[in-house]
Amino acid sequence: MMPRPYVPECLAILLTLGAGIAHAQEATAPKGVVELFTSQGCSSCPPADKALETLAREGKVVALAYHVDYWNYLGWADTLASKDNTARQYAYARMFGRNGVYTPQAVLNGREHINGADLSGIRTRLDSLPREGKGLDVPVNVEVKNDELRIRVGPGKGKANIVIAYFERERTINIDKGENRGKTVNYWHAVTNMETIGMWEGKETNLVLPADMLKKKEKPGGCAVLLQRMKTADTPGAILGATVLAGDEASR
């Protein structure tokens, strides 16, 4: 199960092609996208959660944490987990040709996976992927202006989905049961919802959403915008571009 299709009644998006809205100020493109699949019930995950926190604090990559629910049977139900997060990881497994999933798993630019606790390895691969033609080559910008959330995707080649992922900036959890019993763990950029909000067909594309979509979230957070190819209707592929709007920017 991948991000749900766009529903006009919910989002009321205005879509324009070309120079339809004022462009956001050009920002430094992120080095890559790190999607960490993790669980509060997995004893191997806290080092990976710390690695993602480090990346999120540095602000040089788009860092997202997807808490999965398949370890809940060990005695602790992950308070940030969702079936949609688990479904996204299984969809990546299909794309990678794997029979199963594991935690902690970090998916880099939607193209390959690595142990999520291997911070050095993650940094090395993010440096190497652009040289292999697997970097973020399509510029993506997002800004809040007045009461609008403005997204611009630059030109490029091919087709892809424009996906928005909402996340909590930070949450501290005291774990009382399971493999991490007695631990207190900080979780950064835990994804709470994902939606496909548009299509990109190689031309510059602008989207305008109501900015109060961010303010309605229960916890302070932000959003990431991913330009992602699809292998099939429900199997993700390479991420071509991305950006992130942090909580302090989203609250303006």
C-alpha positions in Angstrom: 0.0 0.0 0.0 1.5 3.3 -1.1 0.6 6.9 -0.4 -3.1 7.4 -1.0 -4.2 9.1 -4.2 -5.0 12.8 -4.1 -8.6 13.6 -3.2 -9.6 17.1 -4.4 -12.2 17.6 -1.7 -9.6 17.2 1.0 -6.7 19.3 -0.3 -8.2 21.8 -2.8 -4.9 22.0 -4.7 -4.3 24.4 -7.4 -2.1 22.9 -10.1 -0.3 25.0 -12.7 2.4 24.2 -15.2 5.2 26.6 -16.0 5.6 29.9 -14.3 2.2 30.0 -12.6 3.3 31.1 -9.1 6.2 33.0 -7.6 9.2 30.7 -7.2 10.5 29.9 -3.8 14.0 31.1 -3.0 16.5 28.6 -4.3 17.8 26.5 -1.4 20.8 24.2 -1.3 19.7 20.9 -2.6 19.8 18.0 -0.1 22.6 15.4 -0.5 20.0 12.7 -0.5 17.0 11.1 1.1 17.3 8.6 4.0 14.2 6.7 4.9 14.7 4.7 8.1 12.4 1.8 8.9 12.5 1.3 12.6 10.6 0.1 15.6 10.5 0.9 19.3 10.2 -2.9 19.9 13.5 -3.7 18.1 16.6 -3.9 20.3 18.9 -3.2 17.3 17.1 0.1 16.4 18.1 2.7 19.0 21.6 3.2 17.3 19.8 3.7 14.0 17.4 6.2 15.6 20.3 8.1 16.9 22.0 8.1 13.5 18.8 9.5 11.9 18.6 12.2 14.6 22.2 13.2 13.7 21.3 13.5 10.1 18.1 15.4 10.8 19.9 17.8 13.1 22.7 18.4 10.4 20.0 19.3 7.9 22.0 18.2 4.8 19.7 15.3 3.9 15.9 14.6 3.9 15.7 12.3 6.9 12.5 10.4 7.5 11.6 7.7 10.0 8.9 5.1 9.3 7.9 3.2 12.4 6.6 -0.3 11.5 4.2 -2.4 13.5 5.4 -6.0 12.9 7.5 -6.1 16.1 4.5 -5.2 18.3 4.0 -8.9 19.2 7.2 -8.8 21.3 5.3 -7.0 24.1 5.5 -3.3 23.2 3.2 -1.6 20.7 5.2 1.1 18.9 3.4 4.4 19.6 4.5 5.9 16.3 3.9 2.9 14.1 1.3 2.5 11.3 0.3 -0.1 8.8 1.0 2.3 6.0 4.6 2.6 7.1 4.9 -1.2 7.2 3.3 -1.4 3.7 5.8 1.1 2.3 8.7 -1.1 3.6 7.2 -4.2 2.0 6.7 -2.3 -1.2 10.4 -1.4 -1.2 11.2 -5.1 -0.5 9.4 -6.0 -3.8 11.4 -3.3 -5.6 14.7 -4.7 -4.3 13.6 -8.3 -5.0 13.7 -9.3 -1.4 11.5 -11.9 0.2 11.3 -10.1 3.6 12.0 -7.0 5.6 14.2 -6.1 8.5 14.9 -3.3 11.0 16.7 -1.0 11.1 16.7 -0.6 7.4 17.7 2.7 5.6 16.6 3.2 2.0 18.8 5.8 0.2 17.2 7.8 -2.6 14.7 5.1 -3.1 17.4 3.1 -4.9 19.3 0.9 -2.4 19.2 -0.1 1.3 21.7 -0.4 4.1 21.8 -1.1 7.8 20.2 2.0 9.4 22.7 2.1 12.2 25.7 2.3 9.8 26.0 6.1 9.8 29.4 6.1 8.1 28.1 3.8 5.4 25.1 5.9 4.8 27.3 9.0 4.5 29.6 7.2 2.1 26.8 6.0 -0.2 25.1 9.4 -0.2 28.4 10.9 -1.4 28.8 8.2 -4.1 25.2 8.0 -5.5 25.3 11.3 -7.5 28.5 10.1 -9.2 26.7 7.0 -10.3 23.8 8.9 -11.7 21.6 8.1 -8.7 21.4 11.5 -7.0 18.7 14.1 -6.7 18.9 15.7 -10.1 15.5 17.5 -10.2 15.2 20.6 -8.0 12.3 20.6 -5.6 11.4 23.7 -3.5 8.8 24.3 -0.9 7.9 27.4 1.1 5.1 28.8 3.3 3.8 32.2 2.1 0.8 33.9 3.6 -1.7 31.1 3.9 -0.2 28.9 1.1 2.1 26.0 1.0 3.9 26.4 -2.3 5.7 23.6 -4.0 7.8 23.8 -7.2 9.3 20.9 -9.0 11.8 21.8 -11.7 12.2 20.3 -15.2 13.8 17.0 -16.0 13.2 13.7 -17.8 10.5 11.1 -17.2 7.5 10.8 -15.0 7.1 10.6 -11.2 4.7 11.1 -8.4 4.9 14.2 -6.2 4.5 12.9 -2.6 4.2 14.8 0.6 5.2 13.2 3.9 4.2 14.8 7.2 6.3 14.1 10.2 6.7 15.0 13.9 9.9 16.8 14.6 10.8 15.0 17.8 9.2 12.7 20.3 10.7 11.2 23.5 9.3 7.8 24.4 9.7 5.9 27.6 9.5 2.2 26.7 8.1 0.0 29.4 8.0 -3.4 27.8 9.6 -5.5 25.1 13.2 -5.7 24.0 13.9 -2.1 24.8 12.2 -2.2 28.2 13.5 0.6 30.5 15.0 2.7 27.7 14.1 6.3 26.9 14.6 7.0 23.2 14.4 10.3 21.2 12.7 9.8 17.8 13.1 12.3 15.1 11.1 13.0 11.9 8.6 10.1 12.5 6.3 10.0 9.5 2.6 10.4 10.4 1.0 10.4 7.0 1.9 10.4 3.3 -0.1 11.5 0.3 0.4 11.6 -3.4 -0.5 15.2 -4.3 0.3 15.4 -8.0 2.0 14.1 -11.1 5.2 15.3 -12.7 5.9 14.7 -16.4 9.2 16.3 -16.9 8.0 19.9 -17.0 8.3 22.5 -14.3 5.3 21.9 -12.0 3.8 24.2 -9.3 1.4 23.1 -6.6 -0.4 25.3 -4.0 -1.8 23.8 -0.9 -3.5 25.5 2.1 -0.8 26.1 4.7 -3.1 25.2 7.6 -2.6 21.6 6.6 0.6 21.7 8.6 -0.9 23.6 11.5 -3.6 21.0 12.0 -1.1 18.3 13.1 -1.2 17.4 16.7 2.6 17.7 17.3 5.1 20.3 16.0 6.7 19.0 12.8 7.0 19.6 9.2 6.8 18.0 5.8 9.0 16.5 3.1 8.3 16.6 -0.6 9.5 13.6 -2.6 9.6 13.3 -6.4 9.4 9.5 -6.7 9.2 7.2 -9.7 6.9 4.2 -9.4 7.8 0.7 -10.6 4.1 -0.2 -10.6 1.1 1.4 -9.1 2.0 0.3 -5.6 5.8 -0.3 -5.9 8.1 2.7 -5.3 11.2 3.4 -7.3 13.9 6.0 -7.5 13.6 9.4 -5.8 14.6 12.1 -8.3 14.3 15.1 -6.1 13.3 16.1 -2.6 13.2 18.9 0.0 12.0 19.3 3.5 10.1 22.1 5.4 11.1 22.1 9.1 8.8 22.8 11.9 9.9 26.4 12.5 9.4 27.3 8.8 6.1 25.5 8.7 4.7 27.5 11.6 5.3 30.9 10.1 
